[in-house]
Every structure is written in structure tokens, then in C-alpha cells.
Amino acid sequence: MTTRQTTRIVIVGGGIAGLLLATRLGNTLGRSGRGQVTLIDKSATHIWKPMLHTIAAGTRDVQQQQVIYLAHARDHG
């Protein structure tokens, strides 16, 4: 009898690279059940850093520029 093991992947840091990697792996391995992807970050959200100046100037709302990790994980397996 063959036992199928799931691959466990841990990504440390939810910056743009970590978020993109977690998204791609979640879409491929996570949704198919072939892997479990865990993203570790000290914050609950990712803010797109190139837009920080518009948030600081008050021309954009921070909620428009943030990605909530739990919601993103739900959407991408």
C-alpha cells in the first residue's frame, strides 16, 4: 500500500516575493492537495510599499493598498 505524503513548505516573510511565492504554490500545490503552504510574517497584512508615499500624503486609504494574508490564503488555496 502506497501512502501519499503532502509536501510542507514554510515561507518566512510576507514581502512581495514571499507573497508571490505563496500565491503560486497555493494555486498549484495547495488547491490540488499535494502540498501545504505556510506563510509566516509578524504582520497580518501586506502593504504594497511603492504606494506608501500616497498613503502618507493622505491621497490613498491604507485599506485599498493592503492584502490580508488570511483572505488571500483562502482565495489561493
N, CA, C and O atoms as CSV, one atom per row, in Angstrom:
chain,resi,resn,atom,element,x,y,z
A,1,MET,N,N,0.837,-1.176,0.000
A,1,MET,CA,C,0.000,0.000,0.000
A,1,MET,C,C,0.883,1.240,0.000
A,1,MET,O,O,1.791,1.360,0.822
A,2,THR,N,N,0.622,2.146,-0.906
A,2,THR,CA,C,1.413,3.363,-1.013
A,2,THR,C,C,0.735,4.502,-0.255
A,2,THR,O,O,-0.464,4.738,-0.401
A,3,THR,N,N,1.513,5.189,0.543
A,3,THR,CA,C,0.996,6.334,1.287
A,3,THR,C,C,1.486,7.606,0.617
A,3,THR,O,O,2.684,7.800,0.409
A,4,ARG,N,N,0.561,8.444,0.292
A,4,ARG,CA,C,0.908,9.704,-0.366
A,4,ARG,C,C,1.162,10.766,0.695
A,4,ARG,O,O,0.280,11.065,1.500
A,5,GLN,N,N,2.367,11.338,0.700
A,5,GLN,CA,C,2.701,12.386,1.649
A,5,GLN,C,C,2.523,13.751,1.006
A,5,GLN,O,O,2.798,13.946,-0.178
A,6,THR,N,N,2.062,14.672,1.806
A,6,THR,CA,C,1.952,16.038,1.319
A,6,THR,C,C,3.233,16.785,1.627
A,6,THR,O,O,3.834,16.609,2.687
A,7,THR,N,N,3.633,17.602,0.708
A,7,THR,CA,C,4.810,18.439,0.886
A,7,THR,C,C,4.440,19.622,1.757
A,7,THR,O,O,3.418,20.270,1.530
A,8,ARG,N,N,5.258,19.905,2.743
A,8,ARG,CA,C,5.033,21.053,3.623
A,8,ARG,C,C,6.078,22.112,3.296
A,8,ARG,O,O,7.278,21.841,3.331
A,9,ILE,N,N,5.619,23.311,2.979
A,9,ILE,CA,C,6.506,24.410,2.618
A,9,ILE,C,C,6.244,25.568,3.566
A,9,ILE,O,O,5.098,25.971,3.765
A,10,VAL,N,N,7.316,26.103,4.152
A,10,VAL,CA,C,7.205,27.253,5.038
A,10,VAL,C,C,7.946,28.416,4.394
A,10,VAL,O,O,9.122,28.302,4.047
A,11,ILE,N,N,7.247,29.537,4.238
A,11,ILE,CA,C,7.824,30.751,3.675
A,11,ILE,C,C,7.912,31.770,4.802
A,11,ILE,O,O,6.906,32.101,5.429
A,12,VAL,N,N,9.115,32.265,5.056
A,12,VAL,CA,C,9.319,33.235,6.125
A,12,VAL,C,C,9.409,34.618,5.489
A,12,VAL,O,O,10.337,34.915,4.738
A,13,GLY,N,N,8.434,35.448,5.803
A,13,GLY,CA,C,8.406,36.818,5.289
A,13,GLY,C,C,7.333,36.991,4.241
A,13,GLY,O,O,7.319,36.310,3.215
A,14,GLY,N,N,6.434,37.915,4.519
A,14,GLY,CA,C,5.319,38.164,3.610
A,14,GLY,C,C,5.513,39.399,2.764
A,14,GLY,O,O,4.552,40.101,2.450
A,15,GLY,N,N,6.761,39.669,2.392
A,15,GLY,CA,C,7.010,40.759,1.448
A,15,GLY,C,C,6.492,40.360,0.074
A,15,GLY,O,O,5.819,39.338,-0.062
A,16,ILE,N,N,6.793,41.140,-0.923
A,16,ILE,CA,C,6.249,40.860,-2.259
A,16,ILE,C,C,6.724,39.504,-2.785
A,16,ILE,O,O,5.945,38.775,-3.398
A,17,ALA,N,N,7.988,39.161,-2.553
A,17,ALA,CA,C,8.488,37.869,-3.044
A,17,ALA,C,C,7.832,36.713,-2.301
A,17,ALA,O,O,7.415,35.736,-2.922
A,18,GLY,N,N,7.737,36.813,-0.976
A,18,GLY,CA,C,7.101,35.757,-0.195
A,18,GLY,C,C,5.634,35.590,-0.541
A,18,GLY,O,O,5.130,34.470,-0.627
A,19,LEU,N,N,4.947,36.716,-0.739
A,19,LEU,CA,C,3.529,36.670,-1.086
A,19,LEU,C,C,3.306,36.060,-2.469
A,19,LEU,O,O,2.395,35.255,-2.658
A,20,LEU,N,N,4.139,36.446,-3.432
A,20,LEU,CA,C,4.010,35.875,-4.781
A,20,LEU,C,C,4.316,34.376,-4.783
A,20,LEU,O,O,3.625,33.598,-5.441
A,21,LEU,N,N,5.347,33.978,-4.049
A,21,LEU,CA,C,5.688,32.555,-3.969
A,21,LEU,C,C,4.561,31.764,-3.310
A,21,LEU,O,O,4.179,30.699,-3.795
A,22,ALA,N,N,4.029,32.288,-2.201
A,22,ALA,CA,C,2.928,31.605,-1.513
A,22,ALA,C,C,1.695,31.502,-2.407
A,22,ALA,O,O,0.991,30.493,-2.386
A,23,THR,N,N,1.439,32.542,-3.185
A,23,THR,CA,C,0.287,32.540,-4.093
A,23,THR,C,C,0.447,31.473,-5.166
A,23,THR,O,O,-0.477,30.700,-5.421
A,24,ARG,N,N,1.614,31.427,-5.793
A,24,ARG,CA,C,1.847,30.437,-6.859
A,24,ARG,C,C,1.812,29.011,-6.327
A,24,ARG,O,O,1.206,28.126,-6.932
A,25,LEU,N,N,2.466,28.797,-5.193
A,25,LEU,CA,C,2.469,27.451,-4.622
A,25,LEU,C,C,1.084,27.053,-4.129
A,25,LEU,O,O,0.689,25.894,-4.254
A,26,GLY,N,N,0.351,28.002,-3.573
A,26,GLY,CA,C,-1.010,27.717,-3.124
A,26,GLY,C,C,-1.914,27.356,-4.285
A,26,GLY,O,O,-2.725,26.434,-4.187
A,27,ASN,N,N,-1.775,28.084,-5.388
A,27,ASN,CA,C,-2.596,27.809,-6.567
A,27,ASN,C,C,-2.294,26.441,-7.170
A,27,ASN,O,O,-3.195,25.775,-7.680
A,28,THR,N,N,-1.030,26.017,-7.117
A,28,THR,CA,C,-0.675,24.740,-7.735
A,28,THR,C,C,-0.731,23.582,-6.742
A,28,THR,O,O,-1.472,22.623,-6.954
A,29,LEU,N,N,0.037,23.662,-5.674
A,29,LEU,CA,C,0.113,22.545,-4.731
A,29,LEU,C,C,-1.014,22.542,-3.706
A,29,LEU,O,O,-1.562,21.487,-3.388
A,30,GLY,N,N,-1.358,23.705,-3.192
A,30,GLY,CA,C,-2.359,23.788,-2.131
A,30,GLY,C,C,-3.746,23.382,-2.575
A,30,GLY,O,O,-4.423,22.615,-1.890
A,31,ARG,N,N,-4.172,23.888,-3.709
A,31,ARG,CA,C,-5.521,23.569,-4.206
A,31,ARG,C,C,-5.666,22.113,-4.589
A,31,ARG,O,O,-6.736,21.524,-4.438
A,32,SER,N,N,-4.585,21.534,-5.085
A,32,SER,CA,C,-4.662,20.132,-5.512
A,32,SER,C,C,-4.484,19.167,-4.351
A,32,SER,O,O,-4.679,17.962,-4.510
A,33,GLY,N,N,-4.114,19.689,-3.181
A,33,GLY,CA,C,-3.916,18.830,-2.024
A,33,GLY,C,C,-2.553,18.163,-1.979
A,33,GLY,O,O,-2.301,17.315,-1.123
A,34,ARG,N,N,-1.667,18.542,-2.903
A,34,ARG,CA,C,-0.334,17.939,-2.945
A,34,ARG,C,C,0.650,18.614,-2.006
A,34,ARG,O,O,1.746,18.102,-1.778
A,35,GLY,N,N,0.263,19.766,-1.458
A,35,GLY,CA,C,1.177,20.469,-0.569
A,35,GLY,C,C,0.450,21.366,0.394
A,35,GLY,O,O,-0.710,21.724,0.190
A,36,GLN,N,N,1.149,21.721,1.442
A,36,GLN,CA,C,0.618,22.639,2.446
A,36,GLN,C,C,1.605,23.798,2.541
A,36,GLN,O,O,2.775,23.599,2.865
A,37,VAL,N,N,1.128,25.005,2.258
A,37,VAL,CA,C,1.978,26.188,2.240
A,37,VAL,C,C,1.663,27.031,3.465
A,37,VAL,O,O,0.501,27.336,3.735
A,38,THR,N,N,2.700,27.407,4.205
A,38,THR,CA,C,2.545,28.254,5.381
A,38,THR,C,C,3.405,29.492,5.194
A,38,THR,O,O,4.602,29.394,4.924
A,39,LEU,N,N,2.786,30.659,5.340
A,39,LEU,CA,C,3.489,31.935,5.262
A,39,LEU,C,C,3.577,32.506,6.664
A,39,LEU,O,O,2.563,32.642,7.348
A,40,ILE,N,N,4.790,32.841,7.094
A,40,ILE,CA,C,4.994,33.397,8.429
A,40,ILE,C,C,5.424,34.851,8.283
A,40,ILE,O,O,6.387,35.160,7.581
A,41,ASP,N,N,4.700,35.734,8.953
A,41,ASP,CA,C,5.043,37.152,8.957
A,41,ASP,C,C,4.558,37.752,10.271
A,41,ASP,O,O,3.577,37.276,10.842
A,42,LYS,N,N,5.227,38.779,10.751
A,42,LYS,CA,C,4.828,39.380,12.022
A,42,LYS,C,C,3.565,40.216,11.892
A,42,LYS,O,O,2.932,40.535,12.899
A,43,SER,N,N,3.194,40.573,10.686
A,43,SER,CA,C,2.002,41.374,10.445
A,43,SER,C,C,0.888,40.509,9.866
A,43,SER,O,O,1.153,39.462,9.276
A,44,ALA,N,N,-0.334,40.940,10.032
A,44,ALA,CA,C,-1.474,40.203,9.471
A,44,ALA,C,C,-1.780,40.625,8.038
A,44,ALA,O,O,-2.591,39.995,7.359
A,45,THR,N,N,-1.126,41.698,7.579
A,45,THR,CA,C,-1.389,42.215,6.235
A,45,THR,C,C,-0.091,42.578,5.529
A,45,THR,O,O,0.941,42.803,6.161
A,46,HIS,N,N,-0.168,42.630,4.214
A,46,HIS,CA,C,0.944,43.108,3.387
A,46,HIS,C,C,0.515,44.436,2.772
A,46,HIS,O,O,-0.577,44.554,2.217
A,47,ILE,N,N,1.381,45.418,2.879
A,47,ILE,CA,C,1.109,46.722,2.243
A,47,ILE,C,C,2.094,46.888,1.101
A,47,ILE,O,O,3.300,46.712,1.275
A,48,TRP,N,N,1.573,47.227,-0.062
A,48,TRP,CA,C,2.393,47.418,-1.249
A,48,TRP,C,C,3.258,48.650,-1.035
A,48,TRP,O,O,2.764,49.776,-1.094
A,49,LYS,N,N,4.554,48.441,-0.786
A,49,LYS,CA,C,5.476,49.503,-0.363
A,49,LYS,C,C,5.617,50.662,-1.357
A,49,LYS,O,O,5.763,51.800,-0.911
A,50,PRO,N,N,5.584,50.440,-2.671
A,50,PRO,CA,C,5.709,51.589,-3.572
A,50,PRO,C,C,4.572,52.609,-3.436
A,50,PRO,O,O,4.682,53.722,-3.950
A,51,MET,N,N,3.497,52.247,-2.761
A,51,MET,CA,C,2.378,53.180,-2.593
A,51,MET,C,C,2.385,53.868,-1.229
A,51,MET,O,O,1.454,54.614,-0.922
A,52,LEU,N,N,3.405,53.640,-0.406
A,52,LEU,CA,C,3.434,54.224,0.933
A,52,LEU,C,C,3.392,55.750,0.903
A,52,LEU,O,O,2.785,56.369,1.777
A,53,HIS,N,N,4.032,56.361,-0.097
A,53,HIS,CA,C,4.027,57.823,-0.150
A,53,HIS,C,C,2.620,58.378,-0.364
A,53,HIS,O,O,2.301,59.452,0.147
A,54,THR,N,N,1.780,57.674,-1.104
A,54,THR,CA,C,0.407,58.161,-1.310
A,54,THR,C,C,-0.439,57.965,-0.058
A,54,THR,O,O,-1.341,58.756,0.218
A,55,ILE,N,N,-0.148,56.915,0.695
A,55,ILE,CA,C,-0.845,56.692,1.968
A,55,ILE,C,C,-0.431,57.771,2.959
A,55,ILE,O,O,-1.272,58.339,3.657
A,56,ALA,N,N,0.882,58.053,3.018
A,56,ALA,CA,C,1.386,59.079,3.940
A,56,ALA,C,C,0.852,60.461,3.579
A,56,ALA,O,O,0.608,61.279,4.466
A,57,ALA,N,N,0.670,60.727,2.302
A,57,ALA,CA,C,0.153,62.028,1.859
A,57,ALA,C,C,-1.351,62.136,2.059
A,57,ALA,O,O,-1.913,63.227,1.966
A,58,GLY,N,N,-2.003,61.014,2.332
A,58,GLY,CA,C,-3.439,61.034,2.556
A,58,GLY,C,C,-4.271,60.954,1.288
A,58,GLY,O,O,-5.484,61.159,1.333
A,59,THR,N,N,-3.641,60.660,0.158
A,59,THR,CA,C,-4.386,60.577,-1.098
A,59,THR,C,C,-4.933,59.173,-1.363
A,59,THR,O,O,-5.779,58.991,-2.239
A,60,ARG,N,N,-4.456,58.189,-0.613
A,60,ARG,CA,C,-4.978,56.820,-0.705
A,60,ARG,C,C,-5.225,56.287,0.691
A,60,ARG,O,O,-4.550,56.656,1.652
A,61,ASP,N,N,-6.197,55.421,0.774
A,61,ASP,CA,C,-6.520,54.784,2.042
A,61,ASP,C,C,-5.694,53.509,2.170
A,61,ASP,O,O,-5.537,52.771,1.198
A,62,VAL,N,N,-5.168,53.250,3.357
A,62,VAL,CA,C,-4.330,52.068,3.563
A,62,VAL,C,C,-5.098,50.779,3.276
A,62,VAL,O,O,-4.494,49.796,2.848
A,63,GLN,N,N,-6.412,50.757,3.501
A,63,GLN,CA,C,-7.204,49.553,3.226
A,63,GLN,C,C,-7.241,49.218,1.733
A,63,GLN,O,O,-7.431,48.059,1.363
A,64,GLN,N,N,-7.061,50.224,0.879
A,64,GLN,CA,C,-7.050,49.968,-0.563
A,64,GLN,C,C,-5.749,49.311,-1.007
A,64,GLN,O,O,-5.711,48.652,-2.046
A,65,GLN,N,N,-4.691,49.485,-0.234
A,65,GLN,CA,C,-3.373,49.016,-0.644
A,65,GLN,C,C,-2.863,47.824,0.146
A,65,GLN,O,O,-1.702,47.443,-0.003
A,66,GLN,N,N,-3.693,47.232,0.977
A,66,GLN,CA,C,-3.213,46.116,1.779
A,66,GLN,C,C,-3.845,44.798,1.355
A,66,GLN,O,O,-4.976,44.749,0.871
A,67,VAL,N,N,-3.083,43.744,1.552
A,67,VAL,CA,C,-3.559,42.390,1.311
A,67,VAL,C,C,-3.625,41.699,2.668
A,67,VAL,O,O,-2.616,41.595,3.364
A,68,ILE,N,N,-4.794,41.235,3.038
A,68,ILE,CA,C,-4.951,40.500,4.293
A,68,ILE,C,C,-4.560,39.048,4.018
A,68,ILE,O,O,-5.168,38.374,3.187
A,69,TYR,N,N,-3.533,38.581,4.729
A,69,TYR,CA,C,-2.974,37.258,4.450
A,69,TYR,C,C,-3.997,36.129,4.548
A,69,TYR,O,O,-4.006,35.242,3.695
A,70,LEU,N,N,-4.849,36.138,5.555
A,70,LEU,CA,C,-5.825,35.052,5.703
A,70,LEU,C,C,-6.823,35.022,4.543
A,70,LEU,O,O,-7.163,33.950,4.041
A,71,ALA,N,N,-7.287,36.189,4.123
A,71,ALA,CA,C,-8.218,36.245,2.990
A,71,ALA,C,C,-7.531,35.800,1.709
A,71,ALA,O,O,-8.122,35.096,0.890
A,72,HIS,N,N,-6.295,36.211,1.542
A,72,HIS,CA,C,-5.518,35.836,0.352
A,72,HIS,C,C,-5.286,34.317,0.337
A,72,HIS,O,O,-5.372,33.679,-0.712
A,73,ALA,N,N,-4.992,33.750,1.513
A,73,ALA,CA,C,-4.782,32.302,1.602
A,73,ALA,C,C,-6.057,31.539,1.237
A,73,ALA,O,O,-6.003,30.522,0.545
A,74,ARG,N,N,-7.188,32.030,1.703
A,74,ARG,CA,C,-8.461,31.388,1.385
A,74,ARG,C,C,-8.697,31.405,-0.130
A,74,ARG,O,O,-9.151,30.416,-0.707
A,75,ASP,N,N,-8.385,32.529,-0.760
A,75,ASP,CA,C,-8.621,32.653,-2.203
A,75,ASP,C,C,-7.654,31.864,-3.055
A,75,ASP,O,O,-7.954,31.565,-4.210
A,76,HIS,N,N,-6.488,31.517,-2.505
A,76,HIS,CA,C,-5.454,30.856,-3.311
A,76,HIS,C,C,-5.008,29.500,-2.770
A,76,HIS,O,O,-3.902,29.046,-3.064
A,77,GLY,N,N,-5.833,28.879,-2.011
A,77,GLY,CA,C,-5.558,27.510,-1.568
A,77,GLY,C,C,-4.451,27.414,-0.555
A,77,GLY,O,O,-4.122,26.317,-0.102
